[in-house]
Amino acid sequence: MAKLIFALNMSLDGYVDHMEFTPDPVLFRHWIDDMRGLTGSVYGRRMYEVMRYWDEEHPEWDAERHAYAAAWRSKPKWVVSRSLTSVGPNAILVDGEVETTVRDLKARLDGVIEVSGPELAHGLADLGLVDEYRLYVHPVVLGGGKPFFAGPRPRLRLIASDRIGESVIRLTYVPV
């Protein structure tokens, strides 16, 4: 049975904004290894559109960016959206029955499936489907924006904390 994990970069004050967090080389290597180890990912529309950047080659990329792109492209993706009519390579559009789809994925696959997008993660957590939260806390205060948690959560229990790179702490929680 697969585990569904919600993992994102987050500011000290609890907000997510991919434009505000530039990973150092150690953290970027961590994200490459993380992507390689996934069974697949479930994306909300907005996060999927951000991640589509990795579908195309960019001449300015270094070897690390090419490695991340290759890992991302190789993994299956399920994209939850009511507004998209199609998705890119190695992706499946989920435009209805999200709960049924995710329960099926968890039941028939092994390993880790990451969910990306705070609102999608919130909805899946309300259904009892999120098994773990990984908060990558950066020493940045944004003062506003999209919160990591899109709404109230049940009690969580800290199961691990790790320093990654120069300044990021990963906090790992499970629902109690």
Summary of the structure (lengths in Angstrom):
residues: 176
radius of gyration: 15.7
end to end distance: 19.5
largest distance: 46.2
contacts: 509
relative contact order: 0.26
helix: 32%
strand: 31%
